[in-house]
Amino acid sequence: GGDADARRALLAGLSTARDRVVAQLGAVPRERVTVILYDAAQFQEVAGVHGWVTGLFDGKIRLPAGGALPPHRELERTLAHEYAHAVIHDLARGRAPRWLHEGLAQVLEGATPDPMLRVPGRPTLAGVEELLADADPARARTGYDVALWVAHDLLDSGGMPAMRQLMERLGRGEAIATAVPAVYGLPLAELEHQWRRVLGG
């Protein structure tokens, strides 16, 4: 059901998103990515997500497609974000931590971190994981902001080739605490300490 024009716009946007993410990340999923479109009520019921969520990747990309579509630029970002999750999931064989998933997906959608971002207290990656899952949109937004900042910092250190290598190591079963120093030359605990020092002000 629904609007055939909206479906066509979504499919065209997904094709563009695929090209954009593949060009930046330099990797293509080994298998076809399934996309399921729902009306808004179905999406909330099936996905079981917070009301502010505009898309979901859980092995398949799930998108609300009922009603008016968001503005073109916002739609492009949403589709690139969800397709990025599919590629990250494939590269890391489902073993990427959520902070890395969400941080890198935001980078690939075109988001830029706030260079003045500060987080009260001394934020940890475990704390970021909790914020990302928070039902409070403001707290979840903070989690996304920190994840983006951390992913961007890793990209500043080694670029996309190092990021891809990190995900491939995770995909081979290495723990994140083992894979990070192998790729970036510093223990994850040391990097986390540096991030806390900057973000905690």
Secondary structure as UniProt FT lines:
FT   HELIX           4..25
FT   STRAND          35..38
FT   HELIX           40..47
FT   TURN            51..52
FT   STRAND          56..57
FT   STRAND          61..64
FT   HELIX           72..91
FT   TURN            92..94
FT   HELIX           98..109
FT   TURN            115..116
FT   HELIX           125..132
FT   HELIX           137..171
FT   TURN            172..173
FT   HELIX           176..184
FT   HELIX           188..199
//
